Amino acid sequence: MLIDIGFILGTMFMYATPLLYTALGGAISENSGVVNIGLEGMMTIGAFSAATTSYFLQNPWIGFIFGGFAGALLGLVHAVACVSYRADNVVSGIAINFLGPGIALFLARHFFGGTTHTKILDLDKKMPRPFDGVFEQNSFFDLILNQYATMFIALFLVFVVHFVFYYTRVGLRLRSVGEKPTAARTVGIRVVLYRYGAVIVSGFFAGLGGSSLSIAIVSHFWHPLISGQGFIALAAMIFGKWKPIPTMFACLMFGFSQGIAVFLGRVIPATYTELVSMIPYALTLIVLVLFVRRSRAPSALGGQVDE
C-alpha cells in the first residue's frame, strides 16, 4: 500500500511539472491584462525546440533553455498582435495554438528526414535526477523524490513568481496594469512595455513546460505529446485564481488525477484503460464548471488601453 501511494505521488509530481511552468506563464500574462490561451502552442514549439537542440548538441540544459526561448518567440508574436495591433486576445491565442504545432511539424520533417518526431535521446542526455541513487530503488521516498531537475526548478519558480508579484515594485506595477491600466498610465507606468514583457515571459515559461515533457518525462518530441496540457494548465491557473501558490496546488491536483489514472491503468483490465485516461480531462471540465464563476480575473483582462 505504501509503495502504491509513493508511486501515485511520484507520478503526480512528474505530470504536474509541465503544468506548473505553463500555468505560471499564464498567470504572468493574464495579471498584466492579456489573455493567453495560446499556451498549448507555446508548449508545443518549446517541446520540439528542446528535443531538437538536446539531440544535436547533446546537452539537455541548453535544450531546456532553448525551448523556453522558442516559446518566448511565440509570446512575442502574441504580444505584437494583442498589444500593438489590438487583436482579440482569444483569436490570437487560437492562432498561436495552430501556429506552434504547425511550425514544429514542418521543422521536424526538415531536420529528421520527413518524420513528424525527433530522434530519441539517450538516457544520459535527458535532464538529470538530483536524487538518483540517494534512496533505495523503488522505495517510498525514491518513488516520490527521484524526480527530474525540472520538477525542483518549477517548484522554486513558483515562489520566485510569488515574491515578484507581491513583494517587488515590478510585481505591483504588473498587477496594476492588469487591474487599472488607465490609472497606472497616469502615474507614469508604461502599460505597453509591461504587457509586452509579461506575455514574452509567459511564452518562455510555457516553452519550459513543453521542454520538461520532451527532454525529461519522455525522450523526444512527437505530435500528440502535449495533448491538451496547455488547456489543463489554463484551467489550473483559473482554479488558482491567477495566484502562483494556489495555482501550484491546482497543478498538483491535476497531476494527482493523472497519477490515479496511471495507477488504475496498471491494475484494471485493458478494456477500461481508455475510460481511465479520461480522468484528468474530465476533472478539468468539472473544475471549470464549478469554480470558473467564483474566480475573479484581473479587472482589465482582455482590455485595451492607449499608451
HELIX and SHEET records of a PDB file:
HELIX    1   1 LEU A    2  ASN A   31  1                                  30    
HELIX    2   2 LEU A   39  LEU A   57  1                                  19    
HELIX    3   3 PRO A   60  ALA A   79  1                                  20    
HELIX    4   4 VAL A   80  SER A   84  3                                   5    
HELIX    5   5 ASN A   89  PHE A  111  1                                  23    
HELIX    6   6 LEU A  123  LYS A  125  5                                   3    
HELIX    7   7 PHE A  140  LEU A  145  1                                   6    
HELIX    8   8 ALA A  149  TYR A  167  1                                  19    
HELIX    9   9 ARG A  169  GLU A  179  1                                  11    
HELIX   10  10 PRO A  181  THR A  186  1                                   6    
HELIX   11  11 VAL A  191  SER A  212  1                                  22    
HELIX   12  12 LEU A  213  ILE A  217  3                                   5    
HELIX   13  13 HIS A  223  LEU A  225  5                                   3    
HELIX   14  14 GLN A  229  PHE A  239  1                                  11    
HELIX   15  15 PRO A  244  VAL A  267  1                                  24    
HELIX   16  16 ALA A  270  TYR A  272  5                                   3    
HELIX   17  17 THR A  273  VAL A  276  1                                   4    
HELIX   18  18 ILE A  279  PHE A  291  1                                  13    
END                                                                             
